[in-house]
Amino acid sequence: MNADQGAWRWHHAASARHARVQCPRLGRYIAQGRDRKRDCAFFNRFGQLIYREDRGKFAGYPFPEVGIHRGRLHVILYEAVQKRLGRNVVITDCECVGVEQDARGVTVHFKQATTGNPRESVRADIVVACDGINSALRKQFYPNDRVAFSGINTWRGVTRRKPILGGRTYMRVGSILTGKIVIYPIIDKRQPVDQLDGRDQARHHRAE
C-alpha cells in the first residue's frame, strides 16, 4: 500500500478471502468491488502514452487491485481492533516520549499530543517502536542518526474532480529526472452508497 492520503492494495498483496477472515468489514469492501482498479498507464512528461496494462482480475489474477481513502481504511481497522481486543485498547491523543528498561520489563512514558502535558506511564514486557520517521525511541537509542536526504522532494494530497480515463486507472506521468506525478482514484462517488459506506463517508474526514 502507498504511504500517502490514499492506500493502494496490489492484487498480489493479499486475497479478499484472507481479508474477510482477518477483518470482515475490509473483506466485504474488497469483495463488493468498490474502487476496484481496471488498469495502469504510464505517460511521458508531455502526456503521451508510453504503456498501459490491465490490473488485478482484469489481467487474469484471482484477486482485485483496490484503492481506498486512508481515512476510511483507518476507521475500518480501528473498529476491527476494538471489536477483537476491546474498546479501550486504542488510546488517541497520546505520544510516546521515551522508555526505561530494567530486568523485568519496560516503562513507556507518554505525553498528550495536543497539549504536551505528561500522561500516565505504562509498564510492559516489551515495546515495539513504530512511531514513524520522527521516532522518539529511535532518537533515544540512536541519538546520532540523521535522516538521509535522497535529493527528491515529494508532495502528497487529495482533490475532488471528474474521473480521468474512466476513473479506474493508476497513472504515472513523467520521471524523477524531470518531475513525476502519480494519480489514482480512492473514492468512486458514482457508485451507490450502502449503509456500510455511508458510515464511512460521514466519518472518514475525521480520521485524515
C-alpha positions as CSV (number, residue, x, y, z in Angstrom):
1,M,0.0,0.0,0.0
2,N,1.1,3.5,-0.7
3,A,2.0,5.8,2.2
4,D,0.0,8.9,1.2
5,Q,-3.6,10.0,1.6
6,G,-4.8,7.0,-0.4
7,A,-3.9,3.4,0.3
8,W,-3.4,1.0,-2.7
9,R,-3.8,-2.7,-2.3
10,W,-2.0,-4.6,-5.1
11,H,-3.5,-7.8,-6.4
12,H,-0.6,-9.9,-5.2
13,A,-0.6,-8.4,-1.6
14,A,-3.5,-10.4,0.0
15,S,-6.6,-12.1,-1.1
16,A,-10.1,-10.9,-0.5
17,R,-10.8,-14.2,1.3
18,H,-7.8,-13.6,3.6
19,A,-9.1,-10.1,4.3
20,R,-12.6,-11.4,5.1
21,V,-11.1,-13.7,7.7
22,Q,-8.7,-11.2,9.3
23,C,-11.0,-8.1,9.0
24,P,-14.5,-8.9,7.8
25,R,-15.5,-5.3,7.1
26,L,-12.5,-4.7,4.9
27,G,-13.0,-8.0,3.2
28,R,-16.6,-7.0,2.3
29,Y,-15.4,-3.7,1.0
30,I,-12.9,-5.5,-1.4
31,A,-15.5,-8.2,-2.4
32,Q,-18.1,-5.5,-3.3
33,G,-15.6,-4.2,-5.9
34,R,-15.7,-0.7,-4.7
35,D,-12.8,1.4,-6.0
36,R,-11.5,-1.6,-7.9
37,K,-8.9,-0.7,-10.5
38,R,-9.0,-1.5,-14.2
39,D,-5.5,-0.7,-15.5
40,C,-2.2,1.0,-15.0
41,A,-0.9,3.6,-17.5
42,F,2.5,5.3,-18.0
43,F,2.9,8.7,-19.7
44,N,5.9,10.9,-20.5
45,R,6.1,14.4,-19.2
46,F,4.2,15.7,-22.3
47,G,1.2,13.5,-21.6
48,Q,2.0,10.9,-24.3
49,L,1.0,7.4,-23.5
50,I,4.0,5.0,-23.2
51,Y,2.5,1.8,-21.9
52,R,-0.6,0.5,-20.3
53,E,-1.7,-2.8,-18.9
54,D,-4.7,-4.4,-17.2
55,R,-4.5,-5.0,-13.5
56,G,-6.0,-7.3,-10.9
57,K,-8.8,-9.5,-12.1
58,F,-8.9,-7.7,-15.4
59,A,-5.4,-9.1,-16.0
60,G,-6.4,-12.6,-15.1
61,Y,-5.3,-12.6,-11.4
62,P,-7.6,-14.2,-8.9
63,F,-7.8,-11.0,-6.7
64,P,-8.7,-7.4,-7.5
65,E,-6.5,-4.3,-7.1
66,V,-8.2,-1.8,-4.8
67,G,-7.6,1.8,-3.9
68,I,-9.1,3.2,-0.7
69,H,-9.1,6.5,1.2
70,R,-6.6,6.3,4.0
71,G,-9.1,7.8,6.5
72,R,-11.7,5.1,5.5
73,L,-9.1,2.3,6.0
74,H,-8.1,3.7,9.4
75,V,-11.7,3.6,10.6
76,I,-12.2,0.1,9.3
77,L,-9.1,-1.2,11.0
78,Y,-9.7,0.8,14.2
79,E,-13.2,-0.7,14.6
80,A,-11.8,-4.2,13.9
81,V,-9.2,-3.8,16.6
82,Q,-11.9,-2.5,19.1
83,K,-14.2,-5.4,18.3
84,R,-11.5,-8.1,18.8
85,L,-9.4,-6.6,21.6
86,G,-11.8,-4.2,23.4
87,R,-12.8,-0.6,23.1
88,N,-10.1,0.7,25.4
89,V,-7.0,-0.8,23.7
90,V,-6.6,2.1,21.2
91,I,-5.7,5.4,23.0
92,T,-5.7,8.6,21.0
93,D,-4.0,12.0,21.7
94,C,-1.1,10.1,23.2
95,E,2.6,10.4,22.1
96,C,5.5,8.3,23.2
97,V,8.4,10.3,24.5
98,G,10.7,7.6,25.9
99,V,11.2,4.3,27.6
100,E,13.1,2.9,30.6
101,Q,14.2,-0.7,30.6
102,D,15.0,-3.0,33.6
103,A,15.4,-6.7,34.2
104,R,11.6,-7.2,34.5
105,G,10.4,-5.2,31.5
106,V,10.0,-1.6,30.3
107,T,8.2,1.5,31.4
108,V,6.9,3.6,28.5
109,H,6.4,7.3,29.0
110,F,3.8,9.4,27.1
111,K,2.6,13.0,26.7
112,Q,-0.7,14.4,25.5
113,A,-0.1,15.2,21.8
114,T,-2.4,18.2,21.8
115,T,-1.2,19.9,24.9
116,G,2.2,18.4,25.7
117,N,1.1,17.6,29.2
118,P,2.5,14.3,30.7
119,R,0.3,11.3,30.6
120,E,0.3,8.1,32.7
121,S,3.3,5.8,32.0
122,V,2.7,2.2,31.2
123,R,4.6,-1.0,32.2
124,A,5.0,-3.7,29.6
125,D,7.1,-6.8,28.8
126,I,8.3,-5.5,25.5
127,V,7.9,-2.3,23.4
128,V,7.7,-2.3,19.6
129,A,8.6,1.2,18.3
130,C,6.5,2.1,15.2
131,D,6.2,5.8,15.7
132,G,7.5,6.9,12.3
133,I,10.4,8.9,10.9
134,N,10.5,11.2,13.9
135,S,10.5,8.3,16.4
136,A,11.3,9.3,19.9
137,L,12.6,5.8,20.7
138,R,15.0,5.8,17.8
139,K,16.4,9.1,18.9
140,Q,16.7,7.7,22.4
141,F,18.7,4.6,21.3
142,Y,20.4,6.1,18.3
143,P,20.8,9.8,19.1
144,N,23.4,10.4,16.3
145,D,21.2,9.1,13.5
146,R,20.2,11.6,10.8
147,V,17.6,11.4,8.1
148,A,19.4,10.8,4.7
149,F,18.1,13.2,2.0
150,S,17.9,11.5,-1.3
151,G,17.5,14.7,-3.3
152,I,13.9,14.2,-4.1
153,N,11.1,16.3,-2.6
154,T,7.6,14.7,-2.6
155,W,4.2,16.4,-2.1
156,R,1.1,14.5,-1.4
157,G,-2.6,15.4,-1.4
158,V,-6.2,14.6,-2.3
159,T,-8.6,16.5,-4.5
160,R,-12.1,16.1,-6.0
161,R,-12.5,16.1,-9.7
162,K,-14.2,14.3,-12.6
163,P,-12.9,10.8,-13.4
164,I,-9.8,10.6,-15.6
165,L,-9.6,7.8,-18.2
166,G,-12.8,6.2,-16.9
167,G,-12.0,6.7,-13.2
168,R,-10.3,3.3,-12.7
169,T,-6.7,3.9,-13.9
170,Y,-3.5,4.2,-11.9
171,M,-1.4,6.8,-13.7
172,R,2.3,7.6,-13.7
173,V,3.3,10.7,-15.6
174,G,6.9,11.9,-16.2
175,S,10.0,10.7,-14.4
176,I,12.1,11.6,-11.3
177,L,14.6,13.2,-13.7
178,T,12.2,15.9,-14.9
179,G,9.3,15.8,-12.4
180,K,6.9,13.0,-11.8
181,I,3.2,12.8,-10.7
182,V,1.3,9.7,-9.7
183,I,-2.5,9.9,-9.8
184,Y,-5.1,7.3,-8.8
185,P,-8.7,7.3,-7.6
186,I,-9.5,6.3,-4.0
187,I,-13.3,7.0,-3.8
188,D,-15.8,6.4,-6.5
189,K,-18.7,8.8,-5.9
190,R,-20.6,7.4,-8.8
191,Q,-21.3,4.1,-7.1
192,P,-24.3,3.6,-4.8
193,V,-23.6,4.3,-1.2
194,D,-24.8,1.5,1.0
195,Q,-25.1,1.5,4.8
196,L,-21.5,0.4,5.3
197,D,-20.0,3.1,3.1
198,G,-22.5,5.7,4.4
199,R,-20.9,5.4,7.8
200,D,-17.5,5.7,6.2
201,Q,-18.5,8.8,4.3
202,A,-19.7,10.6,7.4
203,R,-16.6,9.7,9.4
204,H,-13.5,9.3,7.2
205,H,-12.8,13.0,7.2
206,R,-12.3,12.9,10.9
207,A,-9.6,10.2,10.5
208,E,-7.5,12.1,8.0
